[in-house]
Amino acid sequence: MSDLDDSSEEYSEKQKRKNNKTRKKRRKLSSGLALSNNGYTNDSLLCSFFDELGNGDPSVQSFQDIIDSLLPELLQTRLNLQKGMIELGQNGESLRPPTKAEVSRLIISLANSNDPMSVTQAIAERKLKLDRERRRAGVTSPEVRAADSVTPLPTPRRLIPPHPQVIEALDSIQTTPFALSFLSRLQGTRALIPSSAIAIDWETITPWMSLMADIREHYVLSHPEREQPVETLAPIIYTSLEESHLRDVHEMLERVFWNGINVTDSLDHFPDRCTVVASYKRLVVGVAILSSPRETYITYLAVRAGWDNAGIARSMLYHLIMLNPKKDITLHVSVNNSAMLLYNRFGFKAEEFTAGFYEQYLAPNSRASKNAFRLRLRQQ
């Protein structure tokens, strides 16, 4: 019996020491040395909970007993708070903000999902993460409320539809001659039309004309105090070659082809049928020349730089063909010249390949091919 008594006394001593350590820990919890409030305020339930843990009474209940007694009341309190946050959605359904645990579980489930997220899911995940970070940083979400009243828009004025005959008359207008147009009244002048004119083009706007218009507009904006330049519009006029055109024609052909070109003899071989010159005011911007009415071989077709890609070459070639009906027209063109596309549109077909045709004309470092195609337009 003595051994049992000794062992029981030893066990009781150990149990007392263990209970004393437990009471010390509970006192620390109650005094706040081992637990910080992290900014949260303790309500009456938490205060009573910690008081009951740290009162030093040997007959204190276990931790599980305390939680079991307080848990129903805590759950009911949370439920009441959640019911107070319920709002009606657009379709009349009950909605409430998710709790922190629900947000965390939803973010984790979206992140662990193997299926690709839709756009709606990605937007929802981003908003949930943003709200979570705002709560952690203590930043309140901006509250957006709709206005209590809506100002109605003014009633639009009733438009009176135009008379059908007016619309029909406007649709029937195809083009207006410049002499009868409103533009000619604004200018107050009339362009001088030479007697040898083949065609007059008021519609074409070339890159150079657009550039000059931009420069004049910039000058007006930059120097409003100065006298503004007056620029009158003018058409592109297609005429036959005249002696006054020779200087500009020679300069342009030397820039496009090679040096030493002279077409003065074209004035002696029916220039009204074998030459077409495009000019803007007094500037020659394009030229097309046939060798003679009998041979009908196109020796030169060129357009001044800055005036290309505007249909001038197409118009000159068209008028040259119209001036020589029922006759085959031939020419040579470099194999890598983009003018091949223009000739193909008019029906020219390649009938011969000549190697080194431009060997004596082009410089050794020229990018143009020295080989040529002989093209023919059959009109017979």
Number of C-alpha atoms within 10 A of each C-alpha: 6 7 8 9 10 11 12 12 12 12 12 12 12 12 12 12 12 11 14 14 12 13 18 13 16 20 19 13 17 19 13 11 10 11 10 9 8 6 6 7 8 10 9 8 12 12 12 11 16 15 16 17 21 19 13 16 10 9 6 13 11 10 11 9 11 14 12 11 10 14 12 11 12 13 11 11 12 12 11 11 11 14 13 10 12 13 13 10 10 8 6 8 9 12 13 13 11 13 10 13 9 11 17 15 12 15 16 12 11 17 13 9 9 8 8 10 13 9 9 9 12 13 11 14 19 13 12 18 14 13 17 15 12 13 13 9 9 9 10 9 10 6 5 6 6 6 7 5 6 7 6 6 6 6 6 6 6 6 6 6 6 8 8 9 9 10 10 10 9 10 9 9 8 6 7 9 9 15 12 9 11 12 12 16 12 9 11 9 12 13 13 8 12 11 8 13 15 17 15 15 16 12 8 12 14 15 15 14 15 11 12 11 13 12 12 15 13 11 14 15 11 10 10 9 8 9 8 13 10 7 9 12 15 14 18 21 23 26 24 23 26 16 8 10 18 16 12 16 26 17 16 21 22 13 13 15 14 12 13 11 13 14 16 16 9 18 16 8 15 15 20 18 20 25 28 29 26 29 19 16 14 10 13 23 24 25 28 23 25 27 19 18 16 11 12 20 18 19 15 17 22 22 24 21 14 14 17 16 12 14 13 25 21 17 16 26 20 13 19 22 21 11 17 17 11 11 16 17 22 20 20 21 23 20 18 14 11 10 15 17 10 13 19 13 10 13 13 20 17 19 10 12 16 15 13 13 17 17 12 9 13 16 12 10 6 8 9 14 17 21 17 21 20 17 21 19 18 13 12 7
